[in-house]
Amino acid sequence: MTLTSRLTTLPAPVRWLTLPAVLLTGVVVLPFVWAAPAEVTPPVPRAGAAEYCATLDRALPDTVLGHRREDPSPASPYTAAWGSSPRTVLRCGIERPGYLDDDPLKQSPEVNDVQWGMSGTPDGGYRFVTTLRKAYVEIEVPKGAYPGYTDPLGSFADAIKATVPDGL
């Protein structure tokens, strides 16, 4: 027996409500599926860097340029995120990225006394990493999330200055 023949055996009011009920279920469930943020693999920082990162995590802002903090899974004091889609992701305690070896000052904006190394991401966004700090802090900014690609860095600079000391 096909689905159509089964539906025709139902009383008319039930048949009329079947399609709206299915559509309503989709409308209710779909945002939860789309809103589920992708996992972010937390870095495994060195012992000293781990302490700085845990302190930084507590000092990070609740919002970045209107985007609420919505941490990724699995929960970790070494990762944080703002916004849902696209979202800005912070990872603290990463290994020193190789692109800093090329010419770290070539493309290195300084925002509120925090120096950043910079590279592009495959999707057209940007990846920034603090330089000359006791722990490397990486911020991944997706394409189009902000009017200017360095805009969110100011939201993080004061917390980084206060919690991750200068030095190597």
DSSP file (Angstrom, degrees, kcal/mol; ACC not computed):
  #  RESIDUE AA STRUCTURE BP1 BP2  ACC     N-H-->O    O-->H-N    N-H-->O    O-->H-N    TCO  KAPPA ALPHA  PHI   PSI    X-CA   Y-CA   Z-CA
    1    1 A M              0   0    0      0, 0.0     2,-0.1     0, 0.0     0, 0.0   0.000 360.0 360.0 360.0 129.6    0.0    0.0    0.0
    2    2 A T     >  -     0   0    0      1,-0.1     4,-2.1     4,-0.0     5,-0.2  -0.343 360.0-110.1 -83.6 165.6    1.5    3.4   -1.0
    3    3 A L  H  > S+     0   0    0      1,-0.2     4,-2.4     2,-0.2     5,-0.2   0.884 118.2  53.5 -61.6 -39.9    1.6    6.5    1.1
    4    4 A T  H  > S+     0   0    0      1,-0.2     4,-1.8     2,-0.2    -1,-0.2   0.918 109.4  46.9 -63.8 -43.7   -1.0    8.2   -1.1
    5    5 A S  H  > S+     0   0    0      1,-0.2     4,-0.7     2,-0.2    -1,-0.2   0.858 111.5  52.2 -68.5 -32.8   -3.5    5.3   -0.8
    6    6 A R  H >< S+     0   0    0     -4,-2.1     3,-0.8     1,-0.2     4,-0.5   0.916 108.8  50.4 -66.4 -41.3   -2.9    5.3    2.9
    7    7 A L  H >< S+     0   0    0     -4,-2.4     3,-1.2     1,-0.2    -2,-0.2   0.864 104.0  58.1 -65.2 -34.9   -3.6    9.0    3.2
    8    8 A T  H 3< S+     0   0    0     -4,-1.8    -1,-0.2     1,-0.3    -2,-0.2   0.721  99.9  59.1 -69.8 -18.5   -6.9    8.7    1.1
    9    9 A T  T << S+     0   0    0     -3,-0.8    -1,-0.3    -4,-0.7    -2,-0.2   0.635  90.5  90.2 -82.4 -13.1   -8.2    6.2    3.7
   10   10 A L  S <  S-     0   0    0     -3,-1.2     5,-0.0    -4,-0.5    -3,-0.0  -0.468  93.9 -91.9 -79.7 153.8   -7.9    8.8    6.5
   11   11 A P    >>  -     0   0    0      0, 0.0     4,-2.0     0, 0.0     3,-0.6  -0.307  41.3-109.2 -60.5 151.1  -10.7   11.2    7.3
   12   12 A A  H 3> S+     0   0    0      1,-0.2     4,-2.6     2,-0.2     5,-0.2   0.865 115.2  54.5 -54.3 -46.3  -10.6   14.5    5.4
   13   13 A P  H 3> S+     0   0    0      0, 0.0     4,-1.3     0, 0.0    -1,-0.2   0.876 109.8  48.4 -60.5 -34.5   -9.6   16.7    8.4
   14   14 A V  H <> S+     0   0    0     -3,-0.6     4,-1.1     2,-0.2    -2,-0.2   0.916 111.3  49.8 -68.9 -42.9   -6.6   14.5    9.1
   15   15 A R  H >X S+     0   0    0     -4,-2.0     4,-0.7     1,-0.2     3,-0.5   0.908 109.9  51.5 -60.8 -41.6   -5.5   14.5    5.4
   16   16 A W  H 3< S+     0   0    0     -4,-2.6    -1,-0.2     1,-0.2    -2,-0.2   0.824 112.8  45.3 -66.5 -30.8   -5.8   18.3    5.4
   17   17 A L  H 3X S+     0   0    0     -4,-1.3     4,-2.1    -5,-0.2    -1,-0.2   0.605  93.8  80.2 -89.1 -11.7   -3.6   18.7    8.5
   18   18 A T  H <X S+     0   0    0     -4,-1.1     4,-2.3    -3,-0.5     5,-0.2   0.953  94.1  44.1 -62.2 -52.1   -0.9   16.2    7.5
   19   19 A L  H  X S+     0   0    0     -4,-0.7     4,-2.6     1,-0.2     5,-0.2   0.935 114.6  48.2 -62.9 -47.9    1.0   18.5    5.2
   20   20 A P  H  > S+     0   0    0      0, 0.0     4,-2.6     0, 0.0    -1,-0.2   0.891 111.8  51.6 -59.4 -36.3    0.9   21.5    7.5
   21   21 A A  H  X S+     0   0    0     -4,-2.1     4,-2.1     2,-0.2    -2,-0.2   0.912 110.9  47.0 -65.8 -41.4    2.0   19.3   10.4
   22   22 A V  H  X S+     0   0    0     -4,-2.3     4,-2.0     2,-0.2    -1,-0.2   0.924 114.3  47.4 -65.5 -44.0    5.0   18.0    8.4
   23   23 A L  H  X S+     0   0    0     -4,-2.6     4,-2.4     1,-0.2    -2,-0.2   0.907 111.0  51.1 -63.6 -42.6    6.0   21.5    7.3
   24   24 A L  H  X S+     0   0    0     -4,-2.6     4,-2.1    -5,-0.2    -1,-0.2   0.893 108.2  52.5 -62.8 -40.1    5.7   22.8   10.9
   25   25 A T  H  X S+     0   0    0     -4,-2.1     4,-2.6     1,-0.2     5,-0.3   0.919 110.0  48.9 -61.2 -43.7    7.9   20.0   12.2
   26   26 A G  H  X S+     0   0    0     -4,-2.0     4,-2.6     1,-0.2    -2,-0.2   0.900 110.2  50.8 -62.6 -40.9   10.5   20.9    9.5
   27   27 A V  H  < S+     0   0    0     -4,-2.4    -1,-0.2     1,-0.2    -2,-0.2   0.863 114.4  44.2 -65.4 -36.1   10.4   24.6   10.5
   28   28 A V  H  < S+     0   0    0     -4,-2.1     4,-0.5    -5,-0.2    -2,-0.2   0.895 120.7  38.0 -75.5 -40.8   10.8   23.7   14.2
   29   29 A V  H >X S+     0   0    0     -4,-2.6     4,-1.5    -5,-0.2     3,-0.7   0.863 103.6  68.1 -81.7 -38.2   13.6   21.2   13.7
   30   30 A L  H 3X S+     0   0    0     -4,-2.6     4,-2.7    -5,-0.3     5,-0.3   0.862  94.7  54.2 -57.4 -44.4   15.6   22.8   10.9
   31   31 A P  H 3> S+     0   0    0      0, 0.0     4,-2.6     0, 0.0    -1,-0.2   0.867 107.5  52.4 -60.2 -33.2   17.0   25.8   12.8
   32   32 A F  H <> S+     0   0    0     -3,-0.7     4,-0.7    -4,-0.5    -2,-0.2   0.873 110.9  47.0 -69.0 -35.5   18.4   23.5   15.5
   33   33 A V  H >< S+     0   0    0     -4,-1.5     3,-0.5    -3,-0.2    -1,-0.2   0.932 117.3  42.1 -70.1 -45.6   20.2   21.4   12.8
   34   34 A W  H 3< S+     0   0    0     -4,-2.7    -2,-0.2     1,-0.2    -1,-0.2   0.864 112.4  54.2 -68.4 -36.0   21.6   24.5   11.1
   35   35 A A  H 3< S+     0   0    0     -4,-2.6    -1,-0.2    -5,-0.3    -2,-0.2   0.612  77.2 110.4 -77.8 -11.9   22.5   26.3   14.3
   36   36 A A  S << S-     0   0    0     -4,-0.7    -4,-0.0    -3,-0.5     2,-0.0  -0.509  70.7-133.6 -67.3 111.4   24.6   23.5   15.6
   37   37 A P        -     0   0    0      0, 0.0    36,-0.2     0, 0.0     3,-0.1  -0.332  19.8-107.3 -68.7 147.5   28.1   24.9   15.5
   38   38 A A        -     0   0    0      1,-0.1    35,-0.4    34,-0.1     2,-0.1  -0.321  42.5 -95.3 -67.8 155.1   30.8   22.7   14.0
   39   39 A E        -     0   0    0     33,-0.1     2,-0.5     1,-0.0    -1,-0.1  -0.404  31.6-153.0 -71.5 149.3   33.3   21.3   16.4
   40   40 A V        -     0   0    0     33,-1.8    39,-0.0    34,-0.1    -1,-0.0  -0.995  17.7-128.5-123.1 123.7   36.6   23.1   16.9
   41   41 A T        -     0   0    0     -2,-0.5    32,-0.0     1,-0.1    -2,-0.0  -0.605  25.9-132.5 -74.2 116.8   39.6   20.9   18.0
   42   42 A P        -     0   0    0      0, 0.0    37,-0.1     0, 0.0    49,-0.1  -0.434  21.0-119.3 -67.9 141.1   41.1   22.5   21.1
   43   43 A P        -     0   0    0      0, 0.0    51,-0.1     0, 0.0    35,-0.1  -0.280  14.2-127.2 -70.6 167.0   44.8   23.0   21.0
   44   44 A V        -     0   0    0     49,-0.2    49,-0.1    34,-0.0     6,-0.0  -0.841  35.0-162.0-115.5  90.2   47.0   21.2   23.6
   45   45 A P        -     0   0    0      0, 0.0    49,-0.1     0, 0.0    50,-0.1  -0.261  23.8 -97.0 -75.2 159.8   49.2   24.1   24.9
   46   46 A R     >  -     0   0    0     47,-0.1     4,-2.6    48,-0.1     5,-0.2  -0.222  47.4 -97.5 -61.8 163.9   52.4   23.9   26.8
   47   47 A A  H  > S+     0   0    0      1,-0.2     4,-1.4     2,-0.2    -1,-0.1   0.921 123.3  43.3 -56.4 -50.7   52.0   24.1   30.6
   48   48 A G  H  > S+     0   0    0      1,-0.2     4,-1.6     2,-0.2    -1,-0.2   0.912 115.5  48.9 -63.3 -42.4   52.9   27.8   30.9
   49   49 A A  H  > S+     0   0    0      1,-0.2     4,-2.7     2,-0.2    -1,-0.2   0.855 103.6  61.7 -65.8 -34.4   50.7   28.7   27.9
   50   50 A A  H  X S+     0   0    0     -4,-2.6     4,-2.3     1,-0.2    -1,-0.2   0.890 103.5  49.4 -59.8 -40.2   47.8   26.7   29.3
   51   51 A E  H  X S+     0   0    0     -4,-1.4     4,-2.0    -3,-0.2    -1,-0.2   0.929 111.9  47.6 -65.2 -44.8   47.7   28.9   32.4
   52   52 A Y  H  X S+     0   0    0     -4,-1.6     4,-2.6     1,-0.2    -2,-0.2   0.908 112.6  50.1 -61.6 -41.3   47.7   32.1   30.3
   53   53 A C  H  X S+     0   0    0     -4,-2.7     4,-2.6     2,-0.2    -2,-0.2   0.895 108.6  50.7 -66.2 -41.3   45.0   30.7   28.0
   54   54 A A  H  X S+     0   0    0     -4,-2.3     4,-1.2     2,-0.2    -1,-0.2   0.896 113.0  46.9 -63.7 -39.0   42.7   29.7   30.9
   55   55 A T  H  X S+     0   0    0     -4,-2.0     4,-1.0     2,-0.2     3,-0.2   0.908 111.5  51.3 -68.1 -41.6   43.1   33.2   32.3
   56   56 A L  H >X S+     0   0    0     -4,-2.6     4,-1.1     1,-0.2     3,-0.8   0.905 103.3  59.7 -60.0 -42.3   42.4   34.7   28.9
   57   57 A D  H 3< S+     0   0    0     -4,-2.6     3,-0.5    20,-0.3    -1,-0.2   0.879 105.8  47.7 -55.8 -39.7   39.3   32.6   28.5
   58   58 A R  H 3< S+     0   0    0     -4,-1.2    -1,-0.3    -3,-0.2    -2,-0.2   0.734 113.0  49.4 -74.1 -21.6   37.8   34.2   31.6
   59   59 A A  H << S+     0   0    0     -4,-1.0    -1,-0.2    -3,-0.8    -2,-0.2   0.519  84.0 114.4 -94.7  -6.8   38.7   37.7   30.4
   60   60 A L  S  < S-     0   0    0     -4,-1.1    96,-0.1    -3,-0.5     2,-0.0  -0.281  73.2-100.9 -67.0 151.0   37.2   37.4   26.8
   61   61 A P        -     0   0    0      0, 0.0    -1,-0.1     0, 0.0     3,-0.1  -0.321  13.3-135.2 -72.1 153.7   34.3   39.6   25.9
   62   62 A D  S    S+     0   0    0      1,-0.2     7,-2.5     6,-0.1     2,-0.3   0.783  92.6  27.3 -75.6 -28.6   30.7   38.3   25.9
   63   63 A T  E     -A   68   0A   0      5,-0.2     2,-0.5    19,-0.1     5,-0.2  -0.976  63.0-158.4-133.9 149.5   30.1   40.0   22.5
   64   64 A V  E >  S-A   67   0A   0      3,-2.4     3,-1.9    -2,-0.3    24,-0.1  -0.943  81.3 -32.7-127.0 107.3   32.3   41.0   19.6
   65   65 A L  T 3  S-     0   0    0     -2,-0.5     3,-0.1     1,-0.3    -1,-0.1   0.883 128.9 -39.9  49.3  46.9   30.9   43.8   17.4
   66   66 A G  T 3  S+     0   0    0      1,-0.2     2,-0.6    17,-0.0    -1,-0.3   0.357 112.7 118.5  88.5  -5.1   27.3   42.6   18.1
   67   67 A H  E <   -A   64   0A   0     -3,-1.9    -3,-2.4    16,-0.1    -1,-0.2  -0.852  60.0-133.3 -98.2 124.1   28.0   38.8   17.9
   68   68 A R  E     -A   63   0A   0     -2,-0.6    15,-2.9    -5,-0.2     2,-0.4  -0.391  26.3-101.4 -73.1 148.9   27.3   36.9   21.1
   69   69 A R  B     +B   82   0B   0     -7,-2.5     2,-0.3    13,-0.2    13,-0.3  -0.588  44.9 168.9 -71.6 126.0   29.8   34.4   22.5
   70   70 A E        -     0   0    0     11,-2.6    10,-0.1    -2,-0.4    -1,-0.0  -0.785  26.5-143.8-139.4  89.2   28.7   30.9   21.6
   71   71 A D        -     0   0    0     -2,-0.3     9,-0.1     1,-0.1     4,-0.1  -0.182  15.6-119.5 -62.6 145.4   31.6   28.6   22.5
   72   72 A P        -     0   0    0      0, 0.0     4,-0.2     0, 0.0   -33,-0.1  -0.250  41.3 -72.7 -76.4 168.2   32.2   25.6   20.2
   73   73 A S  S    S+     0   0    0    -35,-0.4   -33,-1.8   -36,-0.2     2,-0.1  -0.835 108.5  48.9-104.4 150.9   32.1   22.0   21.3
   74   74 A P  S    S-     0   0    0      0, 0.0   -34,-0.1     0, 0.0    -1,-0.1   0.601  95.9-122.9 -71.4 150.5   33.8   20.3   22.9
   75   75 A A        +     0   0    0     -2,-0.1    -2,-0.1    -4,-0.1     5,-0.1  -0.351  44.8 159.2 -63.0 137.5   34.0   22.9   25.6
   76   76 A S    >   -     0   0    0      3,-0.4     3,-1.2    -4,-0.2     0, 0.0  -0.979  51.4-129.3-158.6 145.0   37.5   24.0   26.4
   77   77 A P  T 3  S+     0   0    0      0, 0.0   -20,-0.3     0, 0.0   -19,-0.1   0.502 109.6  62.3 -73.4  -0.9   39.3   26.9   28.1
   78   78 A Y  T 3  S+     0   0    0    -35,-0.1    14,-2.6    13,-0.1     2,-0.3   0.398 101.6  52.8-104.3   1.0   41.5   27.0   24.9
   79   79 A T  E <   + C   0  91B   0     -3,-1.2    -3,-0.4    12,-0.2     2,-0.3  -0.981  54.4 164.7-136.4 149.6   38.7   27.8   22.4
   80   80 A A  E     - C   0  90B   0     10,-2.1    10,-3.1    -2,-0.3     2,-0.3  -0.972  11.4-164.6-154.6 158.6   35.9   30.4   22.1
   81   81 A A  E     - C   0  89B   0     -2,-0.3   -11,-2.6     8,-0.2     2,-0.4  -0.994   7.8-154.7-149.3 153.2   33.6   31.6   19.4
   82   82 A W  E     +BC  69  88B   0      6,-2.2     6,-2.3    -2,-0.3   -13,-0.2  -0.993  63.0   9.7-130.7 136.3   31.3   34.5   18.6
   83   83 A G        -     0   0    0    -15,-2.9   -13,-0.2    -2,-0.4     4,-0.2  -0.162  69.8-115.7  85.4 174.4   28.3   34.4   16.3
   84   84 A S  S    S+     0   0    0      2,-0.3     3,-0.3     1,-0.1    -1,-0.1   0.737  88.6  36.8-118.6 -47.2   26.8   31.4   14.7
   85   85 A S  S    S+     0   0    0      1,-0.6    -1,-0.1   -48,-0.1     2,-0.1  -0.785 132.9  11.3-156.2 109.1   27.1   31.6   11.0
   86   86 A P  S    S-     0   0    0      0, 0.0    -1,-0.6     0, 0.0     2,-0.4   0.655  97.1-172.8 -78.1 163.3   29.6   32.7   10.1
   87   87 A R        -     0   0    0     -3,-0.3     2,-0.5    -4,-0.2    -4,-0.2  -0.927  25.4-127.1-127.8 150.5   31.4   32.7   13.4
   88   88 A T  E     -C   82   0B   0     -6,-2.3    -6,-2.2    -2,-0.4     2,-0.4  -0.810  29.9-159.1 -92.1 128.8   34.7   34.1   14.7
   89   89 A V  E     -CD  81 140B   0     51,-1.8    51,-3.1    -2,-0.5     2,-0.4  -0.933   7.9-163.3-118.7 132.6   36.8   31.4   16.4
   90   90 A L  E     -CD  80 139B   0    -10,-3.1   -10,-2.1    -2,-0.4     2,-0.4  -0.937   6.4-177.1-111.5 134.5   39.6   32.0   18.9
   91   91 A R  E     -CD  79 138B   0     47,-2.5    47,-3.3    -2,-0.4     2,-0.4  -1.000   8.4-161.9-129.4 131.0   42.1   29.2   19.8
   92   92 A C  E     + D   0 137B   0    -14,-2.6    45,-0.2    -2,-0.4   -39,-0.0  -0.908  67.4  29.3-116.4 139.7   44.7   29.8   22.5
   93   93 A G  E    S+     0   0B   0     43,-2.4   -49,-0.2    -2,-0.4    -1,-0.2   0.689  77.5 156.1  90.8  19.7   47.9   27.8   23.0
   94   94 A I  E     - D   0 136B   0     42,-1.3    42,-0.5    -3,-0.3    -1,-0.2  -0.285  50.0 -95.3 -72.6 164.3   48.4   26.8   19.4
   95   95 A E        -     0   0    0      1,-0.1    -1,-0.1    40,-0.1    40,-0.0  -0.445  55.4 -83.7 -71.2 154.4   51.8   25.8   18.0
   96   96 A R        -     0   0    0     -2,-0.1    -1,-0.1     1,-0.1     2,-0.1  -0.451  51.6-123.9 -62.1 121.7   53.7   28.6   16.3
   97   97 A P    >   -     0   0    0      0, 0.0     3,-1.5     0, 0.0     4,-0.2  -0.425   9.1-129.0 -72.5 144.8   52.3   28.7   12.7
   98   98 A G  T >> S+     0   0    0      1,-0.3     3,-2.2     2,-0.2     4,-0.5   0.777 100.6  71.7 -63.1 -29.2   54.9   28.3    9.9
   99   99 A Y  H 3> S+     0   0    0      1,-0.3     4,-0.7     2,-0.2     3,-0.5   0.698  84.6  69.4 -67.0 -14.7   53.7   31.4    8.0
  100  100 A L  H <4 S+     0   0    0     -3,-1.5    -1,-0.3     1,-0.2    -2,-0.2   0.724  91.8  61.9 -69.9 -19.3   55.2   33.5   10.7
  101  101 A D  H <4 S+     0   0    0     -3,-2.2    -1,-0.2    -4,-0.2    -2,-0.2   0.790  91.4  67.4 -74.2 -28.1   58.6   32.4    9.4
  102  102 A D  H  < S-     0   0    0     -4,-0.5    -2,-0.1    -3,-0.5    -1,-0.1   0.983 132.7 -42.3 -58.0 -70.4   58.0   33.9    6.0
  103  103 A D    >X  -     0   0    0     -4,-0.7     3,-2.0     4,-0.1     4,-0.7  -0.536  59.5-169.3-160.9  85.6   58.1   37.6    6.9
  104  104 A P  T 34 S+     0   0    0      0, 0.0    14,-0.1     0, 0.0    -3,-0.1   0.734  87.2  47.5 -59.3 -24.2   56.1   38.2   10.1
  105  105 A L  T >4 S+     0   0    0      1,-0.2     3,-0.7    -5,-0.1    11,-0.0   0.567  91.1  82.1 -93.5  -7.1   56.1   42.0    9.7
  106  106 A K  T <4 S+     0   0    0     -3,-2.0     2,-0.3     1,-0.3    -1,-0.2   0.949 113.8  11.4 -60.6 -51.2   55.1   42.0    6.1
  107  107 A Q  T 3< S+     0   0    0     -4,-0.7    11,-0.7    11,-0.1    -1,-0.3  -0.680  94.4 128.4-126.2  75.1   51.4   41.6    6.9
  108  108 A S    <   -     0   0    0     -3,-0.7     9,-0.2    -2,-0.3     2,-0.0  -0.767  39.3-160.8-136.9  90.9   51.2   42.1   10.6
  109  109 A P        -     0   0    0      0, 0.0     7,-2.2     0, 0.0     2,-0.5  -0.363   9.7-144.1 -66.7 149.0   48.7   44.6   11.8
  110  110 A E  E     -G  115   0C   0      5,-0.2     2,-0.5    -2,-0.0     5,-0.2  -0.977  18.9-177.4-114.1 124.9   49.1   46.0   15.3
  111  111 A V  E >   -G  114   0C   0      3,-2.5     3,-1.3    -2,-0.5     0, 0.0  -0.979  68.7 -20.2-127.3 119.2   45.9   46.7   17.2
  112  112 A N  T 3  S-     0   0    0     -2,-0.5    -1,-0.1     1,-0.3    49,-0.1   0.891 127.9 -50.1  50.5  46.9   46.0   48.3   20.7
  113  113 A D  T 3  S+     0   0    0      1,-0.2     2,-0.5    -3,-0.0    -1,-0.3   0.654 113.7 117.6  67.9  18.5   49.6   47.3   21.2
  114  114 A V  E <   -G  111   0C   0     -3,-1.3    -3,-2.5    16,-0.0     2,-0.3  -0.978  56.4-144.8-115.3 124.3   49.1   43.7   20.2
  115  115 A Q  E     -G  110   0C   0     -2,-0.5    16,-2.0    16,-0.4     2,-0.4  -0.691  16.7-163.2 -89.4 138.4   51.0   42.5   17.1
  116  116 A W  E     -E  130   0B   0     -7,-2.2     2,-0.3    -2,-0.3    14,-0.2  -0.974  15.1-148.1-126.4 134.3   49.3   40.0   14.8
  117  117 A G  E     -E  129   0B   0     12,-3.6    12,-2.2    -2,-0.4     2,-0.4  -0.688  28.8-155.2 -86.4 154.8   50.7   37.8   12.1
  118  118 A M  E     +E  128   0B   0    -11,-0.7     2,-0.3    -2,-0.3    10,-0.2  -0.985  23.0 163.9-140.7 143.8   48.1   37.2    9.3
  119  119 A S  E     -E  127   0B   0      8,-2.1     8,-3.2    -2,-0.4     2,-0.1  -0.966  35.2-107.2-147.4 162.8   47.2   34.7    6.6
  120  120 A G  E     -E  126   0B   0     -2,-0.3     6,-0.3     6,-0.2     5,-0.0  -0.473  26.2-134.6 -85.2 162.1   44.2   33.9    4.4
  121  121 A T    >   -     0   0    0      4,-1.8     3,-2.1    -2,-0.1     6,-0.0  -0.796  27.5-107.8-111.1 159.9   41.9   31.0    4.9
  122  122 A P  T 3  S+     0   0    0      0, 0.0    -1,-0.1     0, 0.0    -2,-0.0   0.790 118.2  55.6 -57.8 -28.5   40.6   28.8    2.0
  123  123 A D  T 3  S-     0   0    0      1,-0.0    20,-0.1     3,-0.0     3,-0.1   0.348 125.7 -96.6 -89.4   8.4   37.1   30.3    2.3
  124  124 A G  S <  S+     0   0    0     -3,-2.1    20,-0.2     1,-0.2    -1,-0.0   0.487  89.2 114.9  93.8   2.7   38.4   33.9    1.8
  125  125 A G        -     0   0    0     18,-0.2    -4,-1.8     1,-0.0     2,-0.3  -0.031  62.0-106.7 -88.2-162.3   38.5   34.8    5.5
  126  126 A Y  E     -EF 120 141B   0     15,-2.8    15,-3.2    -6,-0.3     2,-0.5  -0.961  13.1-153.4-134.0 148.8   41.6   35.7    7.6
  127  127 A R  E     -EF 119 140B   0     -8,-3.2    -8,-2.1    -2,-0.3     2,-0.4  -0.991  15.8-169.7-121.7 125.6   43.6   34.0   10.3
  128  128 A F  E     -EF 118 139B   0     11,-2.9    11,-2.9    -2,-0.5     2,-0.4  -0.916   3.0-172.5-115.5 141.2   45.4   36.2   12.8
  129  129 A V  E     -EF 117 138B   0    -12,-2.2   -12,-3.6    -2,-0.4     9,-0.2  -0.999  27.0-117.4-134.2 132.2   48.0   35.0   15.4
  130  130 A T  E     -E  116   0B   0      7,-2.2     2,-0.3    -2,-0.4   -14,-0.2  -0.339  30.6-151.5 -62.9 146.9   49.5   37.0   18.1
  131  131 A T        +     0   0    0    -16,-2.0   -16,-0.4     1,-0.2     3,-0.1  -0.871  67.5  19.7-118.6 156.2   53.3   37.4   17.8
  132  132 A L  S    S+     0   0    0     -2,-0.3    35,-1.8     1,-0.2     2,-0.3   0.866  92.3 122.3  56.4  42.4   55.9   37.9   20.6
  133  133 A R  B    S-H  166   0D   0     33,-0.3    33,-0.2    -3,-0.2    -1,-0.2  -0.902  75.6-114.0-128.1 159.1   53.6   36.6   23.4
  134  134 A K  S    S+     0   0    0     31,-2.5     2,-0.3    -2,-0.3    32,-0.1   0.653 106.6  30.1 -69.0 -16.0   54.1   33.8   25.9
  135  135 A A  S    S-     0   0    0     30,-0.3     2,-0.5    32,-0.1    -1,-0.1  -0.995  86.0-121.9-140.8 140.6   51.2   31.9   24.2
  136  136 A Y  E     -D   94   0B   0    -42,-0.5   -43,-2.4    -2,-0.3   -42,-1.3  -0.714  25.7-164.3 -83.9 127.6   50.0   32.1   20.6
  137  137 A V  E     -D   92   0B   0     -2,-0.5    -7,-2.2   -45,-0.2     2,-0.4  -0.961   3.8-160.6-114.5 124.5   46.4   33.2   20.2
  138  138 A E  E     -DF  91 129B   0    -47,-3.3   -47,-2.5    -2,-0.5     2,-0.5  -0.881   6.9-170.0-108.9 134.5   44.7   32.6   16.9
  139  139 A I  E     -DF  90 128B   0    -11,-2.9   -11,-2.9    -2,-0.4     2,-0.6  -0.989   6.9-159.5-121.6 122.3   41.6   34.4   15.7
  140  140 A E  E     -DF  89 127B   0    -51,-3.1   -51,-1.8    -2,-0.5   -13,-0.2  -0.910   7.7-167.9-103.9 119.8   39.9   33.1   12.6
  141  141 A V  E     - F   0 126B   0    -15,-3.2   -15,-2.8    -2,-0.6   -53,-0.1  -0.924  16.3-135.4-109.5 115.6   37.6   35.7   11.0
  142  142 A P    >   -     0   0    0      0, 0.0     3,-1.8     0, 0.0     4,-0.3  -0.323  34.0 -86.9 -71.9 153.8   35.3   34.4    8.3
  143  143 A K  T 3  S+     0   0    0      1,-0.3   -18,-0.2   -20,-0.1   -19,-0.0  -0.340 110.8   6.9 -57.5 130.0   34.8   36.3    5.0
  144  144 A G  T 3  S+     0   0    0      2,-0.2    -1,-0.3   -20,-0.2   -19,-0.0   0.486  89.1 119.0  79.2   3.0   32.2   38.9    5.3
  145  145 A A  S <  S+     0   0    0     -3,-1.8    -2,-0.1     1,-0.1    -1,-0.1   0.814  82.7  18.8 -71.9 -28.0   31.6   38.7    9.0
  146  146 A Y  S    S-     0   0    0     -4,-0.3    -2,-0.2     1,-0.1    -1,-0.1  -0.946  80.8-113.6-138.4 156.1   32.6   42.3    9.6
  147  147 A P  S    S+     0   0    0      0, 0.0     2,-0.4     0, 0.0    -1,-0.1   0.903 108.1  34.2 -58.3 -41.7   33.0   45.4    7.4
  148  148 A G  S >  S-     0   0    0      1,-0.1     3,-1.5    -3,-0.1     0, 0.0  -0.936  81.4-132.5-115.8 140.2   36.8   45.4    7.8
  149  149 A Y  T 3  S+     0   0    0     -2,-0.4   -23,-0.1     1,-0.3     4,-0.1   0.750 107.7  44.6 -66.0 -23.2   38.8   42.2    8.2
  150  150 A T  T >> S+     0   0    0      1,-0.2     3,-1.5     2,-0.1     4,-0.6   0.464  83.5 104.3 -95.8  -0.8   40.7   43.5   11.2
  151  151 A D  T X4 S+     0   0    0     -3,-1.5     3,-0.8     1,-0.3     4,-0.4   0.851  77.0  50.1 -50.5 -45.4   37.7   44.9   13.0
  152  152 A P  T >> S+     0   0    0      0, 0.0     3,-1.1     0, 0.0     4,-0.7   0.708  90.5  80.1 -71.9 -15.8   37.3   42.2   15.6
  153  153 A L  H X> S+     0   0    0     -3,-1.5     4,-1.8     1,-0.3     3,-1.1   0.850  85.2  59.8 -61.1 -34.2   40.9   42.3   16.7
  154  154 A G  H <X S+     0   0    0     -3,-0.8     4,-0.7    -4,-0.6    -1,-0.3   0.810  98.1  59.9 -62.0 -29.6   40.3   45.4   18.9
  155  155 A S  H <4 S+     0   0    0     -3,-1.1     4,-0.3    -4,-0.4    -1,-0.2   0.740 114.4  35.2 -69.9 -22.4   37.7   43.4   20.9
  156  156 A F  H <X S+     0   0    0     -3,-1.1     4,-2.4    -4,-0.7     5,-0.2   0.684  96.5  82.0-102.4 -23.0   40.4   40.9   21.9
  157  157 A A  H  X S+     0   0    0     -4,-1.8     4,-3.0     1,-0.2     5,-0.2   0.882  91.3  48.1 -58.3 -46.6   43.5   43.0   22.3
  158  158 A D  H  X S+     0   0    0     -4,-0.7     4,-2.0     1,-0.2    -1,-0.2   0.911 113.1  48.0 -63.8 -41.5   42.9   44.3   25.8
  159  159 A A  H  > S+     0   0    0     -4,-0.3     4,-1.1     2,-0.2     5,-0.2   0.897 113.9  47.8 -64.8 -39.2   42.1   40.9   27.2
  160  160 A I  H >X S+     0   0    0     -4,-2.4     4,-3.0     1,-0.2     3,-0.6   0.938 111.0  50.2 -67.4 -46.0   45.2   39.5   25.5
  161  161 A K  H 3< S+     0   0    0     -4,-3.0    -1,-0.2     1,-0.2    -2,-0.2   0.879 113.1  47.7 -57.7 -38.1   47.5   42.3   26.8
  162  162 A A  H 3< S+     0   0    0     -4,-2.0    -1,-0.2    -5,-0.2    -2,-0.2   0.714 125.8  24.7 -77.5 -20.9   46.1   41.7   30.3
  163  163 A T  H << S+     0   0    0     -4,-1.1    -2,-0.2    -3,-0.6    -3,-0.2   0.679 113.6  56.3-120.8 -23.8   46.5   37.9   30.4
  164  164 A V  S  < S-     0   0    0     -4,-3.0    -1,-0.2    -5,-0.2   -27,-0.0  -0.914  79.1-141.8-117.5 105.3   49.2   36.8   28.0
  165  165 A P        -     0   0    0      0, 0.0   -31,-2.5     0, 0.0   -30,-0.3  -0.151  22.0 -98.4 -67.1 157.5   52.6   38.5   28.7
  166  166 A D  B    S+H  133   0D   0    -33,-0.2   -33,-0.3    -5,-0.1     2,-0.2  -0.306  78.6  68.0 -63.4 156.0   55.0   39.7   26.1
  167  167 A G              0   0    0    -35,-1.8   -32,-0.1     1,-0.1     0, 0.0  -0.475 360.0 360.0 120.5 171.5   57.9   37.5   25.3
  168  168 A L              0   0    0     -2,-0.2    -1,-0.1   -36,-0.1   -35,-0.1   0.391 360.0 360.0-111.8 360.0   58.7   34.1   23.7
